Amino acid sequence: MYCCGDASVPDKPVGPLRLLRATDFADANGKRRVADFLLIMNAAAKCVRDAGKWSDAPTIQQANDAFATVEGALSIPTEMAKGRDRRVSQLGWRTVVNIVRHLKKGVPVASEA
Protein backbone atom coordinates (compact mmCIF):
# COMPACT_ATOMS: atom_id res chain seq x y z
CA MET A 1 0.00 0.00 0.00
CA TYR A 2 2.90 2.35 0.67
CA CYS A 3 4.24 2.06 -2.89
CA CYS A 4 1.34 0.82 -5.00
CA GLY A 5 -1.88 1.77 -3.27
CA ASP A 6 -4.96 -0.43 -3.44
CA ALA A 7 -7.29 -0.61 -6.41
CA SER A 8 -9.25 -3.64 -5.18
CA VAL A 9 -12.39 -1.52 -4.71
CA PRO A 10 -13.15 -0.10 -8.18
CA ASP A 11 -15.39 2.71 -6.87
CA LYS A 12 -12.84 4.05 -4.38
CA PRO A 13 -9.25 3.12 -5.23
CA VAL A 14 -6.65 4.14 -2.66
CA GLY A 15 -3.52 5.82 -3.95
CA PRO A 16 -0.04 5.03 -2.65
CA LEU A 17 0.26 5.90 1.04
CA ARG A 18 3.64 7.52 0.37
CA LEU A 19 1.71 10.45 -1.08
CA LEU A 20 0.02 11.19 2.25
CA ARG A 21 1.04 14.24 4.25
CA ALA A 22 0.20 15.20 7.82
CA THR A 23 -1.79 18.14 6.46
CA ASP A 24 -4.22 15.67 4.86
CA PHE A 25 -5.70 15.00 8.31
CA ALA A 26 -7.89 17.36 10.31
CA ASP A 27 -7.20 16.18 13.85
CA ALA A 28 -3.89 16.24 15.70
CA ASN A 29 -3.93 12.50 16.41
CA GLY A 30 -4.28 11.64 12.72
CA LYS A 31 -1.48 14.05 11.84
CA ARG A 32 0.78 12.50 14.47
CA ARG A 33 0.08 8.94 13.34
CA VAL A 34 0.71 9.65 9.64
CA ALA A 35 3.91 11.52 10.54
CA ASP A 36 5.07 8.49 12.55
CA PHE A 37 4.17 6.14 9.70
CA LEU A 38 5.99 8.28 7.14
CA LEU A 39 9.07 8.53 9.37
CA ILE A 40 9.44 4.74 9.41
CA MET A 41 8.49 4.19 5.78
CA ASN A 42 10.68 7.00 4.45
CA ALA A 43 13.64 5.53 6.35
CA ALA A 44 12.92 2.14 4.77
CA ALA A 45 12.43 3.75 1.33
CA LYS A 46 15.82 5.47 1.68
CA CYS A 47 17.39 2.06 2.30
CA VAL A 48 15.62 0.70 -0.80
CA ARG A 49 16.93 3.62 -2.88
CA ASP A 50 20.45 3.10 -1.52
CA ALA A 51 20.23 -0.59 -2.46
CA GLY A 52 19.26 0.41 -6.02
CA LYS A 53 15.88 -1.32 -5.95
CA TRP A 54 13.58 1.73 -5.99
CA SER A 55 10.95 2.14 -8.70
CA ASP A 56 8.50 5.05 -8.95
CA ALA A 57 5.71 2.77 -10.17
CA PRO A 58 6.49 -0.75 -8.92
CA THR A 59 4.31 -3.80 -9.19
CA ILE A 60 3.22 -5.38 -5.92
CA GLN A 61 5.86 -8.09 -6.28
CA GLN A 62 8.62 -5.54 -6.97
CA ALA A 63 7.59 -3.53 -3.89
CA ASN A 64 7.58 -6.68 -1.72
CA ASP A 65 11.00 -7.73 -3.03
CA ALA A 66 12.48 -4.26 -2.57
CA PHE A 67 11.33 -3.88 1.03
CA ALA A 68 12.28 -7.48 1.88
CA THR A 69 15.88 -6.66 0.98
CA VAL A 70 16.05 -3.91 3.60
CA GLU A 71 14.35 -5.78 6.41
CA GLY A 72 16.28 -4.95 9.53
CA ALA A 73 18.08 -2.03 7.89
CA LEU A 74 16.63 0.55 10.28
CA SER A 75 19.55 -0.13 12.64
CA ILE A 76 17.59 -0.67 15.83
CA PRO A 77 20.22 -1.24 18.53
CA THR A 78 20.10 -4.70 20.08
CA GLU A 79 21.43 -3.46 23.40
CA MET A 80 19.81 -0.83 25.59
CA ALA A 81 21.69 1.94 27.40
CA LYS A 82 21.99 -0.02 30.66
CA GLY A 83 23.48 -3.06 28.93
CA ARG A 84 20.29 -5.12 28.75
CA ASP A 85 19.36 -6.94 25.55
CA ARG A 86 16.56 -5.44 23.46
CA ARG A 87 14.16 -7.92 21.86
CA VAL A 88 14.08 -6.20 18.47
CA SER A 89 11.50 -8.58 17.00
CA GLN A 90 9.04 -7.75 19.80
CA LEU A 91 9.16 -3.95 19.80
CA GLY A 92 5.97 -1.93 19.72
CA TRP A 93 5.20 0.64 17.04
CA ARG A 94 5.78 3.67 19.31
CA THR A 95 9.11 2.29 20.50
CA VAL A 96 10.38 1.85 16.95
CA VAL A 97 9.23 5.37 16.03
CA ASN A 98 11.00 6.82 19.07
CA ILE A 99 14.22 4.90 18.36
CA VAL A 100 14.26 5.89 14.68
CA ARG A 101 13.54 9.52 15.61
CA HIS A 102 16.45 9.52 18.09
CA LEU A 103 18.81 7.87 15.61
CA LYS A 104 17.82 10.38 12.92
CA LYS A 105 18.68 13.25 15.26
CA GLY A 106 21.96 11.60 16.26
CA VAL A 107 20.82 11.34 19.89
CA PRO A 108 21.77 8.15 21.78
CA VAL A 109 18.77 5.91 22.39
CA ALA A 110 17.85 6.02 26.09
CA SER A 111 17.05 2.91 28.05
CA GLU A 112 13.44 2.22 28.93
CA ALA A 113 12.69 1.94 32.66
KEMI-672241 format. One record per residue: residue in one letter; z, y, x of N, C-alpha, C in turn. Coordinates in steps of 0.02 Angstrom, whole numbers, plus 50000, padded with zeros to 5 digits. Layout:
AZYXZYXZYX...
//
This chain:
M500004994150041500005000050000500005006350044Y500315005950102500335011750145499645013750168C499235008850187498565010350212498025010250159C498065005450113497505004150067497625006449996G498245007349975498375008949906498355002649863D498295003549798498284997949752497824999549694A497274995949689496794997049635496814991349585S497374987649582497414981849538497444983849464V497654989949449497654992449380497074997349375P496514995349343495914999549342496025006549313D496465007049263496565013649231496935018549275K497395015949317497815020349358497865017549429P497335018049468497395015649537497865020149577V498215017149624498675020749668498345021649735G498325027749759498025029149824498485026849880P498255027149941498675025249998499315029350001L499885026050011500525029550013500585034150074R500155033250124500185037650182499975044750165L499675045650107499465052250086500015056050050L500575052650035501135056050001501455061150047R501735066250017502135071250052502765072350012A503285074750045503915076050010503825081149954T503355085649962503235090749910502925087849847D502715081549849502435078349789502975076449739F503605077049758504155075049715504565081149694A504795081049633505155086849605505895086949625D506205081049626506935080949640507075079649714A507665081849735507855081249806507905074049828N508145069549785508215062549804507525059449818G507035060849775506365058249786506065060849851K506175067349864505925070349926506235067049987R506885065749983507235062550039506985055450051R506895051749997506675044750004505965044350033V505515048650009504825048350035504815050650108A505235055450126505275057650195505525052050240D506025048250216506275042450254505735037150262F505385035750207504855030750208504305032850258L504105039050255503575041450299503795041550372L504435042850385504685042750453504585035850484I504785030650448504715023750472503975021750478M503595023150425502895020950424502465024850475N502605031250484502225035050534502385032650605A503005030550617503185027650682502805021150693A502765017050641502385010750646501635012150654A501385017050617500665018750622500495021350692K500955025050722500845027350791500775021450839C501195016450828501155010350870500485006850858V500255006750796499605003550781499045007450815R499075014050813498565018150847498575016950922D499175016750950499245015551023498975008751043A499025003850997498774997151011498014996651000G497715002050973496995002050963496764998350902K497204997250853497024993450794496984997650730W497015004350737497015008750679496315009350649S496275009550583495655010750547495815015450490D495395020550479495525025350425495445022250356A495025017150350494915013950285494925006350295P495515003450310495544996250324495524992050261T495324985850270495414981050216496144978950215I496344975450164497044973150161497204968550220Q496744964150237496864959550293496914963350359Q496484968350369496514972350431497184976150436A497414978850380498054982350379498634977550395N498624971650365499144966650379499134964650453D498544963350480498484961350550498724966950597A498534973050581498724978750624499474979650626F499804979550568500514980650567500914974550591A500614968650587500944962650614500974962950690T500494966350721500494966750794501044971350820V501294975850779501804980550802502484978950773E502564973050745503204971150717503724971250774G504254974750763504764975250814504634980750865A504124984750855503954989850904504334996350894L504764996650844505145002750832505725003650880S505824998950924506324999450978507035000450952I507234996450904507924996650879508354993350932P508844996850959509274993851011509654987750985T509694982651026510044976551005510784976851021E510994981951057511704982751072511934989551047M512524989651016512804995950990513174999551046A513395005551033513705009751084514335006651114K514715002951075515334999951100515234992951128G514604991151142514464984751174514394978851127R514464979951062514384974451015513644973251002D513474967050984512774965350968512594967950899R511984970550893511734972850828511264967550801R511364965450739510934960450708510324964150680V509824964950721509244969050704508884966450642S508864959950633508504957150575508884958150509Q509504960550512509904961350452510094968550438L509744973250468509904980250458509674982750390G510054987250361509864990450299509374996050311W509034998050258508525003250260508795009750290R509375012050265509655018450289509835018050363T510075012250385510255011450456509635012150499V509095008950480508475009250519508225016450520V508245019850464508025026850462508445031150509N509105030250507509545034150550509415032750624I509315026450641509185024550711508525027550734V507995026850694507345029450713507375037150719R507735040350674507805047650677508165049750742H508695046050760509055047650822508605046450883L508245040950884507805039450941507255044550947K506995046950890506465051950891506715058450922K507345060150908507635066350934507875065451006G507895059351030508135058051098508895057851102V509225057051044509955056751041510165049451045P510665047751086510895040851089511135038551019V511005032351003511195029650939511945028050940A512315031050895513045030150892513215023450862S513785020850880514035014550852514295015750782E514185010850738514475011150672515195008950677A515615011550634516335009750634516445002750610
//
